[in-house]
Structures are given as C-alpha cells and as structure tokens.
Amino acid sequence: MSSYAEFYREQGYLVVENALEAAEVEALRRETVSICRGERGAVGGLPEVQPGDSDEDVIKRTLCVHFPHKISDVMLGAIHHPVVVDVLTQVIGPNVKCMQSMLFIKAAGKPGQAWHQDEDFIPTRDRSLCGAWLALDDATVDNGCLWMLPGSHQPGILWQMVPQDDPRFDCTDTSTGFPYREEDAIPVEVRAGSIVFFNGYTLHRSLQNRASGGFRRALVNHYMSAESLLPWRKPREDEWVATLDHRDIVMVAGRDPYTWRGTENLMTPHIRPDKEGGCKYVELDNPNAVLVGEDDED
C-alpha cells in the first residue's frame, strides 16, 4: 500500500502540497472572475454585475458556484488534474468518476459550514466517496480553513444531522451525536496550490473567514469508484431505488462498467445560498435537475 493510501485509510484525509503550479492556480483564479461576471454562461442566482465593478467587487458577492465545470473548460480540466488522478487511483481504485464540482470564493466575512460528512449528501453504495479540495489561496485558521476529525470515517456511521442557526455557518445542517470532542479536531492549514483529499465519512467543517480582507478560494471536486452506482436523485416512476444511478458524471481514470446506461446532462451551475441571501438554491430552468442529496462542502 502506498504512503498516500495508508495515511488516507487510517486518518480519513491527506494533504498533497505543491500539487498545482503557480500558473495553474492563477488560471483558476482568473476563471473564477470570468464565471462570476457571467462570461462563461448562465449561473442560477448569480449576482448582477454593476457598472464599474472591480474583479474583487464581482467575486466577493458569491460564496460558491456549484458545477462550474459545466460551463468552464478550465474548471473541467482541473477535475482531470494529473496529481488528483494519481492520488485517487491509489485511495479509490483504478476506475474513478466525478459527479460534482464546487468553486468556493469565501470573501472576508463569509460563513463556513458546520460539522458534516459528505456521504450525507452524495450517497455511494460502496463508501468510496472522496473530496479533492484544491486551495487557490493560502488557507488559514483566520480565513476559514478546513477542520478535520482524524479517523472519524472508520466507524462507517452517518451521524444524525439537525438544523443549526450558528452565524459562523451557512444554511447547512450540522452533524450531531458523534463521539468526538471539539479539541479532537485539527485545522488543515495549507498553501495555495495544495490539495486536501478526504473520505466521504470523515467529519469536517470550516469556520467563517475572519480575515480583514481577501479570499479563501478553493475548487472542490467529488469522486467515487466507477464500479458503484450513484443513487443521487429521486427515482422516476419507472425506476427502482435499488438500481438508481445518477449518470451526470465525468470519468477521470480507467473504464466505466456502466457505459450501457449512457450519460445525462442533469445538473446546471448555480449559486450556493448563505444566510444573508436566504437559504434557497436558485437553479436554471432544467426540469431534470434534482438537487436532492447535493453536497454542501466547504
């Protein structure tokens, strides 16, 4: 077993430093501006750009864009980044698919997310879900880095989630009842260009950006084994829950054993809500897109 896979198996997460070149990070930052200016296509709920807005003015109004890879070749390319694929094939297996991307901007003052497990939102049948968190800025305790509860994936339990009204967090519910203390958590402070990988059962959170200015930008993509079905939406009338398989996916490694099922274009880019703007997703007019189970990552 590789050192990556061994650490990931034991701790439920791992960090790869200097995974992205400076030019790659800068390209993703520039693409963030283009997306928020509406230059790459429609994004549900995107704040209107005002005349004279600087790039900073434009992006600071948005906490997160869901599914940016749907409209951006740069974001789609990041899903296939060689370092990401190399690690995923070690910790998941040879056949890997991606089902989601999220572009977090998190300006100063923007909230984080309460304790949660990604498998609460993206259910995989084989517990293979893995998030890849690409840091586009230095992530620190001050600006709202990730916090992990190491080893919390090992019981394989999805802890109860309940509503919360803590102003430090956005609209996501919080996990509760787990046998870990706050002091067990560790901050995952990383430099821009690093990638944090974490298991779908690992409890994690982030706090609000308390810095006096700037951003804590990150591109977060979610992956799983291609061998597993992905029951990530409500079944249609002619479908069985037991064989439900969300097919709006991107293959990043190996082969897809379910090519006979075809693929679908179900999800559309939209803005993640925070409490300032109300807790309702605004999606584009796509009757096939069902937001049941969409992940609420940091």
N, C-alpha and C positions, 0 to 999 in steps of 0.2 A: 504494500500500500504506500502511495506517495505521501510525502510530509503534508501536502495540502489536504489530501483526503483524510489522513489520520487526524489532523487537528480539527478539521471540519466535523468529522464523525464524533469526536469527543466533546468539542466545545459548542457546536451548532453554528459557528461562523468562522470566517477567516478574513484577513486583510492582505491584499497584494499591493505593495507600494510601488510607485513609479510605473504603473501599468500603462498609462497613456502618456504620449509625448506632449510637450507644451503646445505644439501646433494643433494637436487633436483636441485638447481642452479648449483652446481659443476658438477653434471652428465650431464646437458645440455651444460656446457662449454666444458667438455671432448668430448662430442659427436660432438660439433662444429669442433674440431680439426680432429676427425676421418672422418667427412664428407669432410672437405677441403683437407684432404690427399687422398681422393678417396677410402677410406676403406669401405664405406657403399654402393658403387655403382656409376654408371655413373651420372655425373652432367654436363650438357651442358655449355661449356665455362669456366670450372674450370681451373684456372691457374696451370701450371705444377709444380710439386714439384721437387725441386733441391736437389741433394745430400748434406747432412749436414744441411739442413734447420731445424731450431728450430720450435717448435709449433707456436711461435709468428710470425716467418717469413712466415709460411704457411698461417695462417688465415688473416694476415694484408693485403694481396693482394686482398681479396674479400670483396666487400661492403655488399653483401646479396646473400643468396641462396634461391631461390623460390621453394616451395613444398618439403622441406626436409622430411616431414612426409611420403613421398612416398618410401624412402629408409632407414628410421631410426625408429626403434621401440621406441626409447627414445622420439623422436620428436612427434611420433604418440600418445604416452602416454600422453604427455603434452596437446594435444588437448582435452583430456578427464579429465584433472585435476579436482578434486572434487570442489575446490574453483571456478574455471571457470564455471563449470556446475551449481553450486549453484546460482551464480550471473546471468548467462544467463537465467535461468528459471524464475528469478524474473523480468528481464528487457525485455525479448523477449516473453517468454511463455513456456508451458510445453514441446513442441516439437521443438527441435533445431538441425540444421545440420551445418556442417563446410564444406567449399569449398576451403579453401586456408590456407597455412602456409608460412611464410617468416622468415628466420633466418638472422637478421641483425648483422653485426660484427662491422662495422664503426670504423676502426682504426683512430688514430690521423691523421688529415688532410683530412679525407674522407668527402664528402659533405652530406648535409641533403636534404630534399625535400621542395619545395615551397608550399604555401598555396594550399590545395586541400580538396575535400570531397571524401570519399571512394565510395559513390554511383555513382560518375562519372565513376568508373572503374568496379564496381560489382553492376549491376542493380538488385534490388529486387523489386518485384511488390507491396509489402506491406510496404516498407520503414523500414524493420526490421533489416537491416544490422548492425552488431556490431563487432568492433575490440577488441581483447584482447591482450594487449601488455605486455608481461612478461619480466620484467627487469632482465638481467643476470649480470649487473654491476650497480653501482650507476649511475644514470642519472642526470646530472647537466647542468646548462646553459653553462658551459665551454666545456663539451664534447658532447653537441648536444642533449639535452633532447627535448621532445615534447613541443610544444606550442599550447594552445587551445584558441579558441574564444568562451567563455561560452555562451550558449543559441543560438548559430548560427544555430543550427539544427531546431529551432522552425518554421521559415518561410516555411520549406519544399521546398526550391528553390535550384536547382543546378545551381550555378553561372558559367558564361562563363569561359572557360579555353583557355589560349593563350600561345604560346611558350615563354620561358624566357632564357636568357643567363647569369644569375647571377652566378658567380663562387662559391657561397656558396651552390648551389643546384645541384642535379644531373639532368638527362635528362628530368624529368617530367615537363609537362606544369604547369602553375600557374593559380589558380582561380582569377578572377578579377570582378570588378563591385559590390562587396558586400558592404553593408552599415556599415562596422565596421572599426575601426581605429587600427593601429598597437599598440597603447597604451591600447587598449581593451584586447589584448592578455595576457595570463598568462603562465609562464613557469611551466611545470609539472615535478618538480624535485622529484625523488623517489629513495629509496634504493633498492639494489639488492634483489630480492625476492618479490617485489611488482608487482601488476598487474594494468594496466590502461585500463579501458573499455571506448569505445567511440562510439557514434552513427554515422551511415554512412553519415549523412548530416552535421555533425559537422566540421567546418573549422579548420584545424590544419596544422602544419608544424614542421620541425626541421631544425636547423642550422648545419653547419659543426662542426666536432669535432676539437676544437681549443686547446685541452689539449696538453701538451708537449709529452705525450706518453699514452699508454694504449688503451683501447677499450670502446665502448658503445654498448655492445651486448644486443640484445633483440630478443625474439621469438614472432612474431606477427601472430595470427590466426584470421580468419574471419568467422563469424557465421551469421545465419539468421533463421527465423521461417521455420520449415519443411512444414508448410501449403502452403507456397508461392512457385510458380515456380521461376526458376532462369534462365533468358534469357541472358546467359553469353557467347555466341558464335554466329557465323554466322549460319543462318538456312541452312540446307541441302535442296536439291531440293524437297524432299517430305515432308517438314515441313512448318508449318505456324508460323509466328513470334508470333502470339497471344498465342500459346501453347508451345512455345520453352522452354525447361527445361534442363539445364546443369545437368548431372547426375553423375558427378565425385565428390561424396560427402561422408562425414563421419557423421553418426548420433551420437550425443552425449547425447541426452536426449529424452525421450518419444518415439513416434512412427512416422513412415514415411507414410503419407497417399498416397504416390505415389509409393509404392513398386512395383506395377504392371508395372511401367515404367522400372524397373531394374536399374542397375548401369553400368557405363562405366569407363574405365581407360584412360582418355584423356590427362591429364597434366603430364609433366615429369619435373624432377628437372633441374634447370638451374640457371645461374648466372645473377644477375641484372646488367645492364650496368651503369657505371658512365662516366662522360665526358672524363676522362683520357683514357679510353679504347674504346671510341666511343659509340654511343647511339643505339646499335642494340642488341636485345636479341639473344642469341645462344642457341637453344633448341636441344634436342636429336632428332633423326630421328623418329618422330611419326606423320604420316600424319593426324591423327585425332585430334591432339592437336592444338587448335586455341587460340592465345594469345590476341584476341580481347577482350578488357574490363578488362584485368588483372589489379589488383590493384597495385598502386605504393606507398605502405605505407612506413612509416618512418623506 
